[in-house]
Each structure stands twice: as structure tokens, then as C-alpha cells.
């Protein structure tokens, strides 16, 4: 038996004992996870710094803070989320008990990515634990140091049989995918996403795929361009552009292109000084392969700002490209790097057309003070999420479902959505063995009279809420009448 | 030619025709008219396909579809409206909501046992959600498929909802086209192929599959009523229902009674000769007839067992003391054979059920609430009905779908609408208040980070209208109660009030 097979078998055995189901267990595990994040902040930060050159403060901000919030939310709301959810009844079921019961699925496989290794690997884990599942965690091998730290730390804090960490590369992942899971949660790119779904199909395993795409960013000429560009620059160059919801490219009218470039340049200087390579807040490209991939995109476009690089350091300066055409190399795939192409368009119409020509992106950004324009973009385009007048922030609101559509993914998570995504929502109807007479209309031998009754009972809708309110009012009126009558005697 | 129809449907969808709610309501009303005006034609088609009685068709299929359409018509505005969500301190002054968007083009692959229900119910949701849809009904229910292809374009938009007929190869070709969601009802083996094909295009799927739905009868319940309900559920549509009780689990001491009650009920429903009853159906075709007859081989039935290959007729049949390793217990029966397997008690039954694949439905007949609760807790299944069979299907507020091998995703009522929509997270800010954002920009230091931390850590506040109204009304009621309490205390402490309201009080 391979190492992967063993880990999965152990997790399934542990799940079958039923110990992951009790709310106390789930809350305990979540609290342990919380302790891990607060007690081991230093080791986590050191590892990420080695992998991605992120400063400790930035790591807290973008990775662990979000996780702490999710854990707090889950602990606070778990009882509510896991409780049976009563639903509306009809005339036929008026005296029955009807509810939706959230249940754990079983063993979940979580495949993480390397750009925000803790955030994208542990957030699904929080949902998996909260929903009562076991989970096999496969961190990305590309962020070498973080994967190692995760492998050491997780078993030290949470149940090591229920939530094993399996590290490794492509072949280990393929071996894992041969095993049977009850849900697979993958964060990464569309190409591998297809492979994962194909593997899942063999076992009829449902999947959640958090993929990517080219997230467009439309800047209206009538908006406050300085603020807009500041926000875009922040969204783009954080983590050196290696964010799945980073604004991939800008669409704006030619008349404001120069101003946009100027403002972005100002922001870059403000954030990362004149020499970003020496600035502790500016990240690096994860590895040589990606470095080469991104540099190759510069070939056929005009560099307006930046463009310099240092291969030995995997450093690429914050770069802006101007007058980029849709056929350019940089527009063919998700950049996932600090290159910000600007495509001039004649107006909103052309922008919408261009956006709709491409695959549905994970995020769509629009900067404009005009509500009507926002509404138009909302109605005439589609994307995982839509954000007006800022970047990335929608990720941090846990009451919003975070996920893609089309090529940018399927399923969603964050907050209660993680819980629901990794649960089975089982419909339950509890009847009694009396009132068998009512059932006669469905039994053979059939007559048209019986059918008439059936039709009546099924199709007649009763707004039980309204009736309840009317009944209550009638009772109150009755009581008031009695009381008044007594006092007025 | 069909590919042109698919292409055309996509182009018309992209033109935005389905966006307006009026359009969707219009289409749903047209579908409703189709069902009511053409009921007779539909019943005739089903009688030819599967010998379904003219009463069973409306009862089992058409009324359900009508109900779904009615619900969608009533609730569409509510379902399609943007849903505001809880905000936190960071997003206090922003608009935060979920927008419901159509996915695009949905492929609906139907099956032959309830050909109208399993194609039109998803179609109702697809239309309501603003999608276009390609409908591929099963070639095995030939007359229904032909009728569907004839009727649908006469009532609905001719471009957006094409019907494509054909067999396996046609379905395979369809699956090579690109869709935005594939809704498949059928068997698990084909379900895997559908999902594999969908994976190539990253198309999300809903798979309504099947399995062996267990039916546990507790020895202490009203066995006569239980058996009556089970008999109905099992033999309706000649056992060819995805949520039919597949087999019975009960203790040996009641097995005899169970058999007797079922025998009596069969007599009551279908008479002494079910073959001549207009209410008893047939097996869909020879292939399935042979398949079901093979399952019985080697076992002597205690009720029924007769068959007539020329009519694809198999009598309502009950088999007892069936061993767990028999062929009958290996695959979904999908026919009028009802095996009874004995178990020593409820724990044994739970153990038996959990050893097998997760079923589409679980049925429990038991008067003990605690025991029922335990059985539900310790097993899993797509859905559960206690003390009856199949009825959870009829309540559109319950999500209907499988888990594990019995399927993924769910539908009915609002669940169909949600399943075939994209829930798009929307956050609308203004370009003002940039000072709040300053803390997040580099250069980063600990002080700034701490401030951001504080803001991000604020709990979610529900600032929706409903909460506001609730808060105000509760405050008023609380205030009212407080005043009442004060008044009562004042009176009790003997205050002599000359106000005329209290005059009667002292008399």
C-alpha cells in the first residue's frame, strides 16, 4: 500500500468511528488550529519569507488574519449551521416534521496552491472540520518550506488521523487522486482543474475548483483616477502579482492612459520606493519557471514603467505595459505576475465586448462613480465576483460566496458557504402512521374523483405565514374584546 | 443540424433575451399551458411507452410539474432579486450583495421512467434562472420524446430550448459541445461518463442517479399501514422509480405478517390479476425485462412471480429471506420485485445500510421517535422519509438529490433555481474614504497592521431591512410589556386611580 493510500485509509477509518461528528470535537479541533496560528506565527512567517519573500506583517495581514477570522466565525456559528433547518410545508405535510439536515460527507481531499499557501489550504480545512468531515491536506510542493512546516505543525495540533498532511509532487498527487474521496477541493489553475475533475468523475466525487483567469479592470474616465490607480496598484503588486483575484489587465479610454500610467507610477514609488528590489514589502516570483514564463510575455508589448528584472533573485519590477493589443502574448493567459497591461478601448461598450469574448474571469473590477455604469457591467458580463471601486476586498467578506464560474471554477466557499459546500444537505420528512385515509387518493384503483382530490391538495397553496398572523390577530382581538367587555360592565 | 440548434440557442442567449423577468415568466406560463392543454396527448404517449394508467401520469408527473411552475411564477421576482448580505466594519458603507446570474446554456439529459418530470422539472429551473436549455429526452421512452419535440417549440421560444433526439452516440456527440451546466438523470455508470465529458470543458454537473433505497420496518409499528404505503411506493410505475423502496429490512418475527399485508394490499390495488388492471404498468423494454427476471433466478417468490415476456409484464412479486450476497441485493432492482432481508434489530439494519453505497432515499417505519432519530443520525442518504415512502420528493422546499454514488447536486423549487444560477458576489464601494484604506498600503509596519487587524476582526453585522424591522418591533413590544408591568405593579400597590377605565375594576 502506498503512503497516500495508507493516509486516506486511516482517515476513512477514523471518520467511520464517528468521532469527527460531535460538535465538541469540531470546536476543539478548530480551537487547536487557532492556537497553531497564534503560537507558531514565527515559524509560519519564516517559511513563507523563504518561499515568497513576504514580510511577517504582510503574511499576517493576508494569510493568517483571514484564517483566524474564519475560525472564530465557525466556532461562534457552528451550532446554528449544523442544526436541522426547518423548511416550508404544504397542505399535505401540514402536520409532519420537515427539515434539512446538514451531514458530513466523509473524507475530503484539499489540494492547496502556493501563492497564499496557508490561506488557500487551511480555509477549506476549516470548513471541512466544521462540517464534521475528515480531510487529507495536500499542500503545494512549489512552496517548499511552507509545505514542510505544514507537515510538521498540523499533526502537532489537530487530530493526525482525521486530518493527515500528505506532501509531494505531481506523482504523489496523482496517486492521491486514484483514491476515493467524498469531495475534492482544489485551488490552482484550469489545466490541472480539468485533470482533477476527470479523476473525480471515476468515483463520482463532487468537486470544488477555485481556478483563475484574467480578471479585467475597467477604469472610467470620469472617476477619481488617482485613487483608482492607487487601489489597482495595491491589488496588482501585492504578492508580486501572484494573486488569483489580482486585476490582471486594465481597460480604459486612450485619453486617460497617460494619466493612469502616471498615477500608477506614483503609487509604486509610494509603496515600494524608487528601488523595489530593496524594499522589504515587495515580493518575489515563486521560482525560475514562473519567472521565465512571465518575462516571455514582455516580448511584444511596450513597457511604460519598470520592466527590469533579476533572474538570480526571481525579481521582476512592478511593470506597466501600454497600448497593448488583445493579440499580444501578455493577453493570452493569466499573468500571475507584476506586469500590468493597459488596453485602450473606445468606451464601456467595447470593454464589455472584449470582456465577454474571453472566458468568465474569477473577478471583475470597475472604477466609476456612475451607478448606471456599474449596473450595466453587472448585467452584461459574468464573473466569479464583481467589485466596484476597489480590488480584492470582496475576498475578506465571509458572508459573500467566493468562487469562480465557467473556466474560473465551480463551487464557492468562505464562512457558511464552506460549511454548506462540504456538507450533504439531506432532505428529511417525518410523517406518522395515522391518517391513512388521506393517502387513499393516491392508491389504485384510480378514479378521476381521487385524482381531483390529489390535485387539490398538491396544488392548493396556503400561505401558512399569513394564516398564522391572521390567527394571532384574531386571538388578540378576541382577548381584547373580552377584557373590555368585563371592564365596561 | 442539431449542432446548429445548439449554436443558435447559445447565440440567442448571448443576445440577452432571457435576462428580463417578464420573458422568463412568459415562458413558464407557456409551459404551464402546454401541460394543461396537452395532458391527454401526454397520457397517451406514456401509455404507449410504459403502459402507465391515465391517472398515474398526472398524479406522478404532471401535477408535480404544474406545482413547480406555479411556485416559480409566484416566487421568481424574489428568487432573482439581489440578496444583501451581512457586512463588517470594513464594508460598513458599501453595498454588499449576491447577484443571481444565469449560467448560459444548460444541457438536460432525461431518462425514461418519468420522462416528463425529469426533463421538465429541471427545465422550469433553467428557464426561471434565465438560461437557455438543450433537452435530450431518453430514446427508450420513444413516444414521449417525439411528443416533447413536437410540443415544446409550439409553446416555448423556438430558439432557446431545442429538443435533440437520439441514442447513445447522439448523446456522446452532444457531450462534446460546450455547455455551462449539465443536468443528468439516470444511472451511476453513465453518470461517470457524463462527468468525465464535462470535466474536459470544466462544466459543473448535477447528477440524479440511483441506488438501492432501503426500507426498514420496525416490529413495533403499525405494520398494516406501513406495508400499504410500501406496496404503493414499490409497485407504482412497475417499480421503475429512482426512489422506490428497493428492499425491506425487518426482524424475522414480523416477516410473515409483512408478506401477508403486502399480499392483501396488492389484491386491493390491482385485483387478483394485476395483468388486467388498468393501473398496473409494464417494464419499459425486453432488455430490462430480461434483466429483472434474471435477478429472480434461483429464488422462489412468496407473492407473484408470474411474467409474460410478450407484454413485458412482471407480476408484483415479493421474495423473503433473501441473502445479502444474492444478485437481487447487488444492483438497483428497478422492477416489481420486493426482496425482504431479515436483520436481528435496528442496529443490524444500520450496519447493513452503512456497509453499502449511500442510497438516494432511506425509508424508516417506526413509531419510536428516539429510535428513528438514531437511525437518521447513524446513516446517510440523499433524502429520508419516515413512515411513508417517496413523499419527500413532493415537497419543493426540500432539496432533492443524491450523495456519493446516488448523485451530486440537488433540485426542486428554489433549489433548482439556485443550482442553475451563478451566485455572484458583489461589493460596491465608493472612491471616497481613501483614508480608511491607508493602513493596508505598503510600506507596512506593525502599527498599521494592528489597525487593520482591528478593523478586519470586527464581527459581521446584519444591517438588512429585516433585522431593522425586527429590532424596532421587538423594542416596541418590550416597551409595551414594560409599561404593562408598571401599571400592574401600581394597581397591586393599591393606588387609587379615579380614571374611568378602572372604575369597573373596583366594583
Interface residues (C-beta under 8 A of the other chain):
Chain A: X18 X55 X57 X58 X60 X61 X65 X66 X68 X69 X72 X73 X87 X88 X89 X90 X92 X93 X98 X100 X101 X103 X105 X106 X182 X190 X193 X194 X197 X198 X200 X201 X202 X204 X206 X209 X211 X223 X224 X227 X228 X230 X231 X234 X270 X271 X272 X273 X279 X280 X281 X282 X356 X367 X369 X374 X378 X379 X380 X382 X383 X384 X385 X386 X387 X388 X389 X390 X393 X394 X396 X397 X398 X399 X400 X401 X402 X405 X406 X407 X409 X410 X411 X412 X424 X425 X426 X427 X428 X429 X430 X431 X432 X433 X434 X436 X439 X442 X443 X444 X445 X446 X447 X448 X450 X451 X454 X455 X458 X459 X461 X486 X487 X488 X489
Chain B: X14 X16 X19 X53 X55 X56 X58 X59 X63 X64 X66 X67 X70 X71 X74 X85 X86 X87 X88 X90 X91 X96 X98 X99 X101 X103 X104 X180 X188 X191 X192 X193 X195 X196 X198 X199 X200 X202 X204 X207 X209 X221 X222 X225 X226 X228 X229 X232 X268 X269 X270 X271 X277 X278 X279 X280 X365 X367 X372 X376 X378 X380 X381 X382 X383 X384 X385 X386 X387 X388 X391 X392 X394 X395 X397 X398 X399 X400 X403 X404 X405 X407 X408 X409 X410 X422 X423 X424 X425 X426 X427 X428 X429 X430 X431 X434 X437 X440 X441 X442 X443 X444 X445 X446 X448 X449 X452 X453 X456 X457 X460 X501 X502 X504 X505 X507
